[in-house]
């Protein structure tokens, strides 16, 4: 008999108590381009923004991923999506993205935009596999000199 499929992440709106953990993940994932703890906290009160966190289903106190979405009219901007490196390839990013796609459609958006470093080939492949297409490049956009790929998904 095979092992049952492990439970997926538990998604919920971020709370003030999550800010420090999300900021720590930011630093680990984005280095010099990371949002500060103050910036992460400010996202909780920006109109038109939604921040989700993913909890480890076996330890509900552990935030293992997060995402931030902004919706203005018919455009949704995926501002951040991040997963603890030890939890990658477990479906967390896919679950966060799927939830935010539904939220964006529900808020009236007909397309989603995001930017990702061209040096982050794993993330670029992740988004391409989910239907995002490159619509623009911003040369030398990030502090490390890499270009930003502007990607779009029709909702």
HELIX and SHEET records of a PDB file:
HELIX    1   1 UNK A   16  UNK A   18  5                                   3    
HELIX    2   2 UNK A   19  UNK A   30  1                                  12    
HELIX    3   3 UNK A   31  UNK A   33  5                                   3    
HELIX    4   4 UNK A   37  UNK A   43  1                                   7    
HELIX    5   5 UNK A   85  UNK A   87  5                                   3    
HELIX    6   6 UNK A   92  UNK A  106  1                                  15    
HELIX    7   7 UNK A  121  UNK A  129  1                                   9    
SHEET    1   A 7 UNK A  10  UNK A  13  0                                        
SHEET    2   A 7 UNK A  49  UNK A  56 -1                                        
SHEET    3   A 7 UNK A  59  UNK A  72 -1                                        
SHEET    4   A 7 UNK A  75  UNK A  83 -1                                        
SHEET    5   A 7 UNK A 111  UNK A 117  1                                        
SHEET    6   A 7 UNK A 148  UNK A 154 -1                                        
SHEET    7   A 7 UNK A 133  UNK A 138 -1                                        
END                                                                             
